[in-house]
């Protein structure tokens, strides 16, 4: 099947749970369903990660999502690319074991740069394990204090690396914040009944979830997102089998959830405007973002091409502006920077889209234009 770029974009917006699905069926009604559908969601920046749920769950607030995380519907860890993601709690262990191994294998060089030995990293795991056993939960600074008390140097980036290492080894995971700090728990205690698929099943599962939640897109995008080898990415697609359909977009081979092709894609409404967080899977889920972003706007979205993304305003599936927020006790001040001409009616639609975000953070919105 051949799809035009517009057809592919329409399907992709439905896959991402950013637009109603064909037939109007609800596929995600809570935090667990959203993260399971997408497989994993970028969560290096917690506020952005929470809003990634909120934009897909109308009516939810920041507190609602945090409460779901306390119920362990999802958790944060480093499953791939050395970057923090939300993942389904019962899938955290196999995801770390499947996709974190290549980053973990390269950690020796980073430890050398930091002046840490493998023995020190293992000792840190033993210390943290003992401190947290029995349902313990410590903030990041408390974890570092525990390590320092045992004579382990946590200055500079050493402490962060040791917490990352213990998480990549499957000892720790990140629980909801204590105050404004990350908190850490033992993964085996936080999730006592993990799913443990065989390797082939795990590859097929992550392939299905990736393409179901982002397709149509390419095998290269899948490999880039997961950090898997090209061979493993190919194997995952093969295991997923008929659940995925192969289609071409401008002559490029891509994959998509086969069920999504059963009905016509849902086109955008005349007033479809989304205000998405900086690290949403809308952009982070792909290496090739050309369907969503014009070439001339990429520098504004990723200034300096340094991996730090700006929050985006999206209209009909395409980025039209960036935005930044400032929170006060009662207000959220939002500065919008258009990338294309936005007239008064367009700006009214954008301001209307920010109402949902303001409700999410329980603030009164103030939208400012240049």
Secondary structure by P-SEA (a helix, b strand, c coil): ccccaaaaaaaaaaaaccccccccccccccaaaaaaaacccccccaaaaaaaaaaacccccaaaaaaaaaacccccccccccbbbbccccaaaaaaaacaaaaaaaaaaaaaaacccaaaaaaaaaaaaaaccccccccaaaaaaaaaaaccccccaaaaaaaaaaaaaccbbbccccccbbbbccccccccbbbbbcaaaaaaaaaaaaaaacccccaaaaaaaacccaaaaaaaaaaacccbbbbbccccccccccccccccccccccccccccccccccccccccccccccccccccccccccccccbbbbccccccccbbbbbcccbbbbbbbbcccccaaaaaaaaaaaaaaaaaacbbbbbbcc
